[in-house]
């Protein structure tokens, strides 16, 4: 499931970030292709803003994907996507449509890790992290050796993820990523090595970095 249901306005400008061009292709297309090309992925769902799901860009309508309308918040979009997943599906990967640099190796590691529990791609933090109090002073310095930066894809047994979302929705609980809900309601989540190239296009300054990375890889962000 590729989640691209948000407005994507933090990058600025009239174009949603998932449709911005990187090395001549939309960010979202870069994010989708590694899954379409992966032999262990049997179906791909793309969650879009509701108006885009009804009238998708021609390049997206031509792909072998199922389009689903997103919701008001990210969790609503994932929930809508889960409703489109067949009951015979054992494992679900959730990937952010603004991450154009996922690779087959990262997908494999998440798939291998999520057979019996949750698994997310992540990378060790390289900078020192400071916990800051309300007044702007440092409240603590966590041990960097124990800190990892979460990425996507995040993979889960489908039935357990659905139950976690059902409980979260019933209790009005939201989370910044799916792993947080799975940890709370379903069970442990394993961390597997992601990639430092697997960046998320969020702010204007991310675009030239993404362009440089894609061009360095020969124009294909997913390789």
C-alpha positions in Angstrom: 0.0 0.0 0.0 1.5 3.3 -1.1 0.0 6.1 0.9 -0.2 9.5 -0.8 -3.5 10.8 0.5 -2.3 14.0 2.0 -2.3 17.5 0.5 1.5 17.6 0.4 1.6 21.4 0.8 4.6 21.7 3.1 6.9 21.6 0.0 5.1 24.8 -1.2 3.6 25.7 -4.6 0.4 24.5 -6.3 1.6 21.0 -7.0 1.2 18.3 -4.4 4.6 16.9 -3.4 3.8 13.4 -4.6 3.5 14.8 -8.1 6.6 16.9 -8.2 9.2 15.9 -10.7 12.5 14.2 -9.7 14.7 13.2 -12.6 11.9 13.6 -15.0 9.3 11.5 -13.1 6.8 12.2 -10.4 7.9 11.4 -6.8 5.0 9.0 -6.5 5.9 7.1 -9.6 9.4 6.6 -8.3 7.8 5.3 -5.0 5.5 2.9 -6.8 7.7 1.3 -9.4 10.0 -0.8 -7.0 6.9 -2.5 -5.7 5.4 -3.2 -9.1 8.7 -4.7 -10.2 9.2 -6.8 -7.0 8.5 -10.5 -7.5 7.2 -10.9 -3.9 4.6 -8.1 -4.2 1.4 -9.5 -5.6 -0.9 -6.4 -5.5 -0.3 -2.7 -5.1 -2.8 -0.2 -3.7 -2.2 3.5 -4.0 -4.1 5.8 -1.6 -4.7 9.3 -3.1 -6.6 12.4 -2.2 -10.3 11.8 -2.9 -10.5 14.0 -6.0 -7.3 12.5 -7.5 -8.6 8.9 -6.9 -11.7 9.9 -9.0 -9.6 11.5 -11.7 -6.0 10.3 -11.5 -3.2 11.6 -13.6 -3.0 9.6 -16.9 0.4 8.2 -16.0 -1.0 6.8 -12.8 -4.3 5.5 -14.3 -2.1 3.5 -16.8 -0.3 1.5 -14.0 -1.4 -1.9 -12.7 -2.5 -0.5 -9.3 -5.7 -0.2 -7.4 -6.6 3.4 -6.5 -8.3 4.2 -3.2 -9.5 7.5 -1.8 -7.8 8.7 1.3 -9.2 10.3 4.4 -8.8 13.4 6.5 -5.7 12.2 8.3 -3.0 9.7 7.4 -4.5 7.0 9.7 -7.8 7.4 7.9 -6.1 6.9 4.5 -4.3 3.7 5.7 -7.6 2.5 7.1 -9.3 3.1 3.7 -6.5 1.3 2.0 -6.8 -1.7 4.4 -10.5 -2.0 3.4 -9.4 -2.7 -0.1 -6.9 -5.5 0.8 -8.3 -8.9 0.2 -8.9 -11.2 3.2 -6.6 -13.9 1.7 -3.7 -11.5 2.0 -1.3 -12.5 4.8 1.2 -9.5 4.9 0.8 -5.8 4.1 3.5 -3.3 3.5 2.7 0.4 4.0 5.0 2.8 2.2 5.0 6.6 2.1 4.3 8.0 -1.4 6.8 10.8 -0.7 9.7 8.3 -0.3 11.0 7.8 -3.9 14.2 5.9 -3.1 13.0 2.5 -1.7 15.0 -0.4 -3.1 14.2 -4.1 -3.6 16.7 -5.0 -0.9 14.9 -2.9 1.7 11.5 -4.3 0.6 12.9 -7.9 1.0 14.2 -7.2 4.5 10.9 -5.8 5.7 9.0 -8.8 4.1 11.4 -11.2 5.8 10.9 -9.5 9.2 7.2 -9.2 9.3 6.1 -12.8 8.9 5.1 -13.2 12.6 5.4 -9.6 13.9 5.6 -6.0 12.7 8.8 -4.9 11.0 9.9 -1.4 9.8 12.8 -0.1 7.8 14.9 2.3 9.8 18.5 3.6 10.1 20.7 4.3 13.1 20.7 8.0 14.1 24.0 9.6 13.3 23.6 13.0 15.0 23.4 13.7 18.7 19.7 14.1 19.7 18.6 16.5 22.4 15.4 16.4 24.4 14.2 20.0 24.8 11.8 21.3 27.5 9.0 23.8 27.1 11.3 26.7 27.9 13.8 25.8 25.1 16.5 24.3 27.4 17.9 20.9 27.1 16.1 18.4 29.2 18.2 15.3 28.3 20.5 13.7 25.8 19.3 10.2 24.8 21.9 7.5 24.1 22.4 7.8 20.4 23.4 4.1 20.2 19.7 3.2 21.0 18.1 5.6 18.6 16.9 4.7 15.0 15.1 6.9 12.5 11.9 5.2 11.3 11.3 4.9 7.6 8.9 3.0 5.3 8.0 0.5 4.2 6.5 -0.9 7.4 5.2 -4.4 7.2 2.7 -6.3 9.3 0.5 -9.4 9.3 -2.7 -8.0 7.7 -5.2 -9.4 10.3 -3.3 -8.0 13.2 -2.8 -4.6 11.6 -6.6 -4.4 10.9 -7.4 -5.3 14.5 -4.9 -2.6 15.7 -6.6 0.0 13.6 -10.1 -1.1 14.7 -9.1 -0.6 18.3 -7.3 2.7 17.7 -10.3 4.1 15.8 -12.7 3.0 18.6 -10.6 4.7 21.2 -9.8 7.8 19.1 -6.0 7.1 19.1 -3.9 8.5 16.3 -0.2 7.8 15.6 2.5 9.2 13.5 3.2 5.8 11.9 1.6 2.4 11.7 4.2 0.8 13.8 3.1 2.9 16.8 -0.4 1.5 16.6 0.9 -2.0 16.1 3.2 -1.7 19.1 0.3 -0.5 21.2 -2.4 -3.0 20.2 -0.9 -6.0 18.4 2.7 -6.8 19.5 6.4 -6.3 19.0 7.8 -4.5 15.9 11.2 -5.5 14.6 13.6 -3.0 13.1 15.4 -3.9 9.9 18.1 -1.9 8.1 16.7 0.7 5.7 18.8 3.0 3.7 20.2 6.5 4.3 19.1 7.2 0.7 15.5 6.4 1.5 14.6 10.0 2.3 11.2 11.6 2.4 10.4 14.6 0.3 8.7 16.9 2.8 10.2 20.4 2.4 11.5 22.5 -0.5 15.1 21.8 0.4 14.5 18.0 0.0 13.8 18.4 -3.8 17.4 19.2 -4.9 18.7 16.5 -2.7 16.3 14.0 -4.2 17.2 15.2 -7.7 20.9 14.7 -7.0 20.4 11.2 -5.6 18.3 10.2 -8.5 20.7 11.5 -11.1 23.6 9.8 -9.3 21.7 6.5 -9.6 21.3 7.0 -13.3 17.9 8.7 -13.2 16.0 5.9 -11.4 15.3 6.7 -7.8 14.3 3.2 -7.0 17.6 1.6 -7.9 
